[in-house]
Amino acid sequence: MTARILDGLKIRDQIFAELKDEVRLLTAAGVRPGLAAVLVGDNPASQLYVKSKIAACEELGLASALITPPATVNMLDMLAVVEDLNRDNNVDGILVQLPLPPQVDTKRVLEAVDPAKDVDGFHPVNLGRLVSGRPGLVACTPSGCMEILRRNEIRIEGANAVVLGRSDIVGKPMALLLMHANATVTICHSKTRDLPEVVRRADIIVAAMGKAGYVEPDWIKPGAAVIDVGTNRVTDPAEAARLFRNFPERLEKFRAKGSALVGDVHPHAIHTAGALTPVPGGVGPMTITMLMSNTVKAARLRRASPRFSATQSTAGAR
């Protein structure tokens, strides 16, 4: 048996087409959704991520702005940047690219973002709305995982789901989304006893621990749907040999490049799972897709709120 591949790129294209239609309608009504990205310093990986997010905005017809405080920025100046964006009615979504430099309190900065503009879905208010099942902005990676499941018609209601990892930005919101979709959810972590046996009971597995090839093929119930959130760069030849021993083409590419991207699930799981997200090309594209979706959603929700109307009136009075 070979698993059905759950192609994140294909779903991204579907959602982008839907978002383009919605952006056209909003623009025709005089509303152009806007995303502001705050990129501190010159971290190459962060620059690459933000560049791809700005490119997605351009593709969809969203307005975008890039604010680039220096790596030496202090806490007060960082909070002032966020407050300016909170007050700017042309900005519907605020993205603070992580990591931030050590002199900046990351949690305090993220909590300073207006929850109505928190398109990353990290703010405690939005997490609280998710817990209580109320409408809000949901963390992008978990909501992207849900889109993969739904658009591939994988049954969630009544399924046994195991989430590997309990982070605030993936594991916990993922578990809540699955629970709201009527799955029976188990969250696993480093202290879980007899982890392989727990995973073997799952109809749906979401792996988000950040450990290359950690979930072995024999942990997976035949036919289970596996969502692999991990993106790990492997550089050790012995590790590559373990992961790619039955994939000579991937091993050859590793030897040519000296590195390879691997998920949290062992590549051999393709012969056990019923459906599987690839790495790369699975969950990764969905994270930016849902960031765009959240920006459009924020634009729609903000302009429907009485608070936005009041703010507009005040701005006009100036």
N, C-alpha and C positions, 0 to 999 in steps of 0.2 A: 504494500500500500504506500502511496505517495500522497502527502497532504496537499489539499487545495491551497494555493497561495492567495493570501488576502492582500491585494495590491493597494497600498496606500496612495500611490501616485494616481491610480485610476479614480479613486474616491475623491482625492484632492481636485481633480479636474471636474468631476461632477459638481462638487460644492462650489468651486470657483464660478462655474457657469450660472449656478443659482444666485450667487452673490452679485455677479455682474448685473443680472436682471434687477435685483433689489436696489443696487447702487444707482442704476439708471432711473428707477422710479423715484428714489429719494432726491436725486439731483434735479429731476424735472420739477419736484416740489420745492426746490430752493434749498435743499439740504445736501451738503457734501460731507460724508463722514470723514473724520480726520484722526490720525494716529500720530502721537508725539513719542519719539524714542529718546531716552536719556542714556547716553553712552559715556561712561567715565573712563578717562585715560586711553591707552592705546593697546589694550589686550588684543592680539591678532584674532583669536577665536571669537571674542565678543564682536569685533568689527565685522567679521564674516557673517555672524548670525544676524546682526542688525542690518547689514547690507541686503541680505536675502529677504528680510521683513519689509524693508523699504521698497525693494523690487516688486514684492507681492502687492503692496499698496498701489504702485504705479500700474500694474497689470489690471487691477480691479477698478481703477478710477477713484481710489481713495486719496484724500489729501494726506501728506506726511510731512513731518518736521523732525529734524535731528538736532538735539542739544548735546554738546560735548564738553562738559566740565573737565578741567584737568585732573590728573591722578592725585594731585595734592589738595583737591577740594575738601573743605572742612564741613562739619555736620550742619552748621547753620546755613551755609551757602547751598548745600544740597537740599535742605528743607525749603529754602526760598525758591529754588528751581521748581520743585514739585508744587509749591503753592501757586506760583505763577501759572503753571499749566492747569491746575484745578480751576483757576478763575477764568481761563481763556475759553470762551464759548465756541470757538472754532475747533477745539480739541475735544474729541469724544472718548478717545482712549489714550491712556498713559502707560508706556512700557518702560520700566527701569531695568536695563540689562544687567544681569548678575554675571560674575561676582562684582561687588563694590570693594573699594580699597579698605584696608583694615581700620583706618581712622573714622570710617563711616559706619554707623549702626544700621545694618541692613533692615532689620525688622522695623525699626522706627521709621525709616524712609518708606518702606512699603505700606506701613499703616498710615502714613501721611497722605497717601494717594486717595482722592475722592473715590469711595466705593463704586459710584456710578460710572467712573472712568477706569476702573481696575480691570483692564481687559486680560490680564494674566490670571485673574481669579484668586489672588493670594490674600486679599484683605480679609481680616477676621469677620467682617460683616457679611461678605459674600460666602465665606465658609459656613457661617451660621445659617445663612439662607439655604445653603445646600443641605445642611443637617436637617432643617425643618421642612424641606421640600418646597420652599418658596422660590419664585422666579428670581434669578440673579445671574451674575457672570461666573461661569464655572471654569476651573483650571483647564488649560488648553489640551494638555496631553491626555488626561482621563476622558475628557469629552470627545477627543479624537478617537480614542479606543472604542468608545460607545458607538460612534458613527461607523467604524469598521465592522463591528458586530451586527449592527442593525441593517446596514446596506448590503451585507452578505447574507442576510436572513438567517443568522445564527440565533437559535431560540435562547432567550435569556430567562424568560419567566419560568420559574420552577427548577431552573438549572442549579447544580452545585458549582459555585465559583470560588476559586482560590486566588487571592491576591498575595503575591510574594513581595513584601516591602511595605513599610508603614510611614513613608514620608508625608509631609503636609501637602506637597504639591502633586504627588502621583498616588501613592498607596491609599491614603485615607479617603481623598475624594473619589477615587476609583471604586472603592468598596461601597461608598454611599450611593454612587450612581447605579451600581449593580443592584444594590438593595432596593432602591426606588423602582427599579425595573422588575422587581419581584424575584430576583435570584436569592438563593441561600448562600451567604458569603462567609468565608473564613479568611482572616488576615494572618499571614505567616511572617515570621521575622527570625532574627538570629537566635532567639531563645525557644523557638517552636520545637517541641519534642517529636521525634520520628517524622521529620519533614517529608521524606519521600512518600511515606504511606498516606499522609494528609493530601499531598498533591495528587496521588493516584485516584482519589475519589472524585476529582474535579471533572466536570463537563466543560468548564471554561477556566483557563489558567491565564493570569496576567502576571508576567514576570518583570519586576522593577526593582532589582537589588543592586545593579551596577557591578555584577561579577560575570566575567566572560564564560559562556558555556556552562554555567552553574547547574542548570536544570538538566539532568540526564534523561535520555530517551526513555529508559525503563521507569521513570517516575510518571510518565504520561499515560493516561488511560487511552487505549486505542480509539481513535475517532474524536478525541477531545479537540476543542478550539483553543489555540495557543496564541496569545497576544504578547509579543516580545518587545518590551519597552526599552530594553538595554541597548546602549551603543558604546561598545568598549573597543579601544584600539589595542590590538595584540601585536607585540613586537618580539616576543620570545620564540625562537624557532621550535623549542620543545613543546611549548603550548600550542603553537600553530599545528605541529604534527599531530598532537592529541585531538584537536578540533577538526582537522581537515583530512584525517587519514583515509577516508573514503571519498574525498573530493579532490582528485589530483589537479584539476584546473585551478581551484581556489588556492591550493598549496603552491602551485607554480606562480600564481600572481603574488602571493605573499613573499616568496623568495625573490621575485623581481623588484618588489616595492620595499620590502623590509618591514611591512606592517599590513594589517587587515582589520576591518571593522567586523565585530562579532557581537551578537546579542547576548542576553542572559541565559538563553536556551541553547543547548548543544545543537549544532547543525544537523546531527543525525536524527533529531526529533522529526525531521521531515518524513521519516519512514514509520512514525508511530502516530503522530497527530492526524486528525481529520482535516484540520485547517490551521494555517500558520502564517503569521506575518513575517516577511523577510527582513533581514538587516544587511544593508540599508534598503530603503524603499517601502517600509511598512508603516510603522507608527511615526517615524521622523517627519515625513511630509505633512502629516495630519496636525502636528503641533502648530506650525505656522498657519495652516488652513483655519484652525479654530481660533487663532489670534485674530485673523481677518474677520471671521464670523462674529466674534465677540465685539469687534470695533463697530461693525454694522449694527449689531444688536444694541450696543450702548447708544449709538446715535438715535436709533428708533425709540428706545426707552427714555432717554433723557428728554427728548423733545415732546414726549407724551406726558411728562411729569409737570405738576404745578410749580415745582421749585425752579425748573428751567424757565418757565414763562415769567416768573417773578424776577429771576436774574436778568433776563432779557430786558424787562421793563426798567430795572435799575440801571442797566448799562445805557439804555436810551436816554435816561434822565441826566446822565453825565454829559 
